[in-house]
Amino acid sequence: MGARMISSHISAISLRDLMMVQAVHRHGSFNSAARAMHISPSGLSHQVQKVEQALGAPLFERGGRKVVPTAGGWRLLERIDALIAAAELLQQTARAGAVAFGGELRLGVPASLGPYLLPHLIAPFPQHFPGVRLGISEGKPRGLLRRLHEAELDAVLAPLAPLASGIAMQPLFFEPWEAMLRADHPLAGRRSVALEQLEKADAILMAESHADGDGHVQDVSLESLAALVSLRGGHALVPALAHERLASKPDIVLAKIKGQASGREIALYWREATPWSADLAAFAKLLRALARQLPGLKLLG
């Protein structure tokens, strides 16, 4: 009975058509969306018009520098996103059980963690998950968690953060900060320093973890942060996993932080509706086993 309630116009819309609409919404441009979907702009425009005609309502305002949804289009686009997500979940569920993660794990990792943790993960991953491709996306934690919520990623490694609706999380390990100093810094010869010994005004901070702190906040890679310290002097707090890479930089030395532990807590995030819950539990177990072997890290929970 439910199928007979769907008009022939709606039935003629394919998932591919809806993905074209979704691409226009995400890119805010027909040209950019066309490149992403490997179709001509005129072909994409035709597909979008097909969907609008079937729905009997315009989805986008055209003519401006940026394509934006109409007032009614916002509500319809939310439904379109939900339909595409449901179709992806249907596909994943159908493949579940044959190969872990359906053959591919799309993992998001912050740029301040990925280059230093992933080298320890690459070798054991295929041993624990044979036949699975590990796809890596780097970015900022907030952006990665947004992409997880939108089903662009299967799981994300990121510092502890408030959980969004529909997202689950498993704490993994605590990673302490180390002090990165220029070689001529007065404290550069010490193996460990207290935070109280470091001048707050001389701090060069990572935007990811210290946006509310004192000092100059930088949204750069850790290698670029090391270059800034080398040029400006002062100090920066950096994650312990990056020790070996950063210590090899000219004019840079690192010291442990003594006293009360200061650092970040890393967790694994995934969608509650995922069909890969058992696989993700095994993946979290592998990450905890790796953390147990790496110097400086402490398991959480």
C-alpha positions in Angstrom: 0.0 0.0 0.0 2.9 2.3 0.9 4.4 1.9 -2.6 1.1 3.0 -4.3 1.2 6.2 -2.3 4.4 7.3 -4.1 3.7 9.2 -7.3 5.2 8.1 -10.6 7.2 11.3 -10.7 8.9 10.5 -7.4 9.5 6.9 -8.4 11.4 8.1 -11.5 14.0 9.8 -9.3 17.2 7.7 -8.7 19.7 7.8 -5.9 22.2 9.2 -8.4 19.8 12.1 -9.0 19.6 12.8 -5.3 23.4 12.6 -4.9 23.7 15.3 -7.6 21.4 17.5 -5.6 23.4 16.8 -2.5 26.6 17.7 -4.3 25.2 21.1 -5.4 24.2 21.8 -1.8 27.7 20.9 -0.4 29.7 22.8 -2.9 27.4 25.8 -3.3 28.2 25.8 -7.0 27.0 23.9 -10.1 30.5 24.0 -11.6 32.3 22.7 -8.5 29.6 20.0 -7.9 29.8 19.0 -11.6 33.6 18.5 -11.3 33.2 16.5 -8.1 30.5 14.3 -9.7 32.3 13.9 -13.0 29.5 15.3 -15.1 29.1 18.5 -17.2 27.5 21.5 -15.6 24.6 21.4 -18.0 24.0 17.7 -17.3 24.1 18.4 -13.6 21.6 21.3 -14.0 19.3 19.0 -15.9 19.4 16.3 -13.2 18.6 18.9 -10.5 15.7 20.3 -12.5 14.4 16.7 -12.9 14.3 16.3 -9.1 12.7 19.7 -8.6 10.0 18.9 -11.2 9.3 15.6 -9.5 9.0 17.2 -6.1 7.0 20.1 -7.4 9.2 22.7 -5.6 12.4 24.6 -6.3 15.4 23.5 -4.2 17.9 26.2 -5.0 18.0 30.0 -5.6 20.0 30.5 -8.8 21.7 33.6 -10.2 23.8 34.7 -7.2 27.5 34.1 -6.8 26.7 31.1 -4.6 23.9 28.6 -5.1 21.8 28.5 -1.8 18.7 26.5 -0.9 15.3 28.0 -0.9 13.4 28.2 2.4 11.5 25.0 1.4 14.6 23.5 -0.1 16.3 23.3 3.3 13.6 20.9 4.6 13.7 18.8 1.4 17.5 18.6 1.4 17.4 17.2 5.0 15.2 14.4 3.7 17.4 13.8 0.7 20.5 13.6 3.0 18.6 11.1 5.2 17.6 9.0 2.1 21.2 8.8 0.9 22.5 7.9 4.4 19.8 5.2 4.6 20.9 3.8 1.2 24.6 3.7 2.3 23.6 1.9 5.5 21.5 -0.6 3.5 24.6 -1.3 1.3 26.9 -1.6 4.3 24.5 -3.9 6.2 24.2 -6.2 3.1 28.0 -6.5 3.0 28.4 -6.9 6.8 29.8 -10.2 7.9 31.6 -11.0 4.7 34.6 -8.8 5.3 35.3 -6.5 8.2 34.0 -2.9 7.6 32.5 -4.1 4.3 36.0 -4.0 2.8 37.0 -0.5 3.7 37.5 1.6 6.9 37.2 5.3 6.2 39.2 6.8 9.2 39.5 10.4 10.1 42.6 11.5 12.0 43.7 15.0 13.2 46.8 16.3 11.4 48.5 16.6 14.8 48.1 12.9 15.4 48.0 11.0 12.1 51.6 11.3 11.0 52.9 10.1 14.4 50.4 7.3 15.2 49.6 5.9 11.8 53.2 4.5 11.1 52.6 2.2 14.1 49.2 1.1 12.7 49.9 0.4 9.1 51.8 -2.9 9.6 49.4 -4.6 12.1 46.2 -3.4 10.5 46.0 -5.9 7.6 47.0 -8.7 10.0 44.0 -8.0 12.1 41.6 -7.0 9.3 42.6 -9.0 6.1 41.2 -7.7 2.9 40.2 -4.3 4.3 41.4 -1.1 2.8 42.3 1.6 5.3 41.3 5.0 3.9 42.8 8.0 5.8 41.4 11.6 5.9 43.3 14.2 7.9 41.8 17.5 9.2 40.7 19.4 12.2 38.8 17.4 14.9 35.6 19.4 14.6 35.5 19.0 10.9 36.3 15.3 11.0 33.5 14.7 13.6 31.1 16.7 11.3 32.0 14.4 8.4 31.5 11.4 10.6 28.0 12.6 11.5 27.3 13.1 7.8 28.4 9.5 7.0 31.4 10.6 5.0 33.7 8.7 7.5 33.2 5.5 9.4 35.3 6.4 12.4 37.3 9.3 13.8 40.3 9.5 16.2 40.1 12.8 18.0 40.5 14.4 21.5 37.6 13.9 23.9 34.6 16.2 23.0 30.9 16.4 23.8 29.0 13.7 21.9 26.6 14.7 19.2 23.3 12.9 18.8 23.8 9.5 17.2 27.6 9.3 17.9 29.3 6.8 20.1 32.8 7.0 21.6 35.4 4.7 23.2 38.3 6.5 25.2 41.6 5.1 24.1 44.7 6.7 25.6 46.1 9.8 27.3 49.0 11.6 25.4 51.1 14.0 27.4 52.4 17.3 26.1 56.1 18.0 25.9 57.7 21.5 25.8 59.3 22.4 22.5 62.0 25.0 22.9 64.6 26.7 20.7 68.1 25.4 21.4 69.2 28.7 23.0 66.2 28.9 25.4 67.3 29.3 29.0 65.5 25.9 29.9 66.7 24.1 26.8 69.3 22.0 28.7 66.8 20.4 31.0 65.3 17.0 30.5 62.0 18.2 32.2 60.5 21.5 33.0 57.4 22.7 35.0 54.7 24.6 33.3 55.2 27.4 35.9 58.8 27.9 34.5 57.5 28.7 31.0 56.5 32.3 30.3 52.8 32.3 29.1 53.4 35.3 27.0 56.1 33.4 25.0 53.8 30.5 24.2 53.0 29.6 20.6 49.9 27.5 20.8 48.1 24.9 18.6 44.6 26.1 17.8 43.3 22.6 18.1 44.0 22.3 21.8 44.8 25.7 23.2 42.4 28.1 21.7 41.5 29.5 25.1 45.1 29.7 26.4 47.6 32.5 26.6 50.0 33.2 23.9 49.9 33.3 20.1 47.4 30.7 18.7 48.5 29.1 15.4 46.5 26.8 13.1 49.4 25.1 11.5 51.1 21.7 11.4 53.5 20.6 14.1 56.4 20.9 11.7 55.4 24.5 11.0 55.0 25.1 14.7 58.6 23.9 15.1 59.7 26.4 12.4 57.9 29.2 14.3 59.6 28.3 17.5 63.0 28.1 15.7 62.4 31.6 14.2 60.7 33.4 17.1 62.0 31.6 20.2 59.5 31.0 23.0 58.0 27.6 23.5 55.1 25.4 22.4 53.4 22.4 23.9 53.3 19.5 21.5 52.0 15.9 21.7 54.5 13.3 22.9 54.0 11.0 19.9 55.7 13.7 17.7 58.8 13.7 19.9 61.1 11.8 17.5 60.1 13.8 14.4 60.3 17.2 16.1 63.5 16.5 18.0 65.2 16.0 14.6 64.5 19.6 13.6 67.5 22.0 13.6 67.7 24.3 16.6 64.8 22.5 18.4 64.9 20.6 21.7 62.1 19.0 23.7 61.6 18.5 27.4 59.1 16.5 29.4 56.5 18.4 31.5 56.9 17.6 35.2 54.3 17.9 37.9 50.6 17.4 37.2 50.0 15.6 33.9 49.1 17.9 31.0 48.0 16.5 27.7 45.1 15.3 25.6 42.8 12.3 25.8 42.3 10.5 22.5 39.1 8.6 21.7 37.6 6.6 18.8 34.2 7.9 17.6 31.6 6.2 15.3 27.9 6.4 14.5 25.6 4.4 16.7 23.7 3.1 13.7 26.8 1.6 12.0 26.7 -2.1 11.1 30.4 -2.4 12.0 30.1 -2.2 15.8 31.9 -5.5 16.4 34.6 -4.5 13.9 35.1 -1.1 15.5 35.4 -2.7 18.9 38.2 -4.9 17.5 39.8 -1.8 16.0 39.6 0.0 19.3 41.3 -3.0 21.0 44.1 -2.9 18.4 44.6 0.9 19.0 44.8 0.3 22.8 47.3 -2.5 22.3 49.5 -0.1 20.2 49.2 2.6 22.8 50.3 0.2 25.5 53.6 -0.3 23.5 54.3 3.4 22.8 56.3 5.4 25.3 54.5 8.1 27.2 51.0 7.0 26.4 48.6 5.8 29.2 45.5 3.8 28.5 42.1 5.3 29.5 39.4 3.3 31.2 
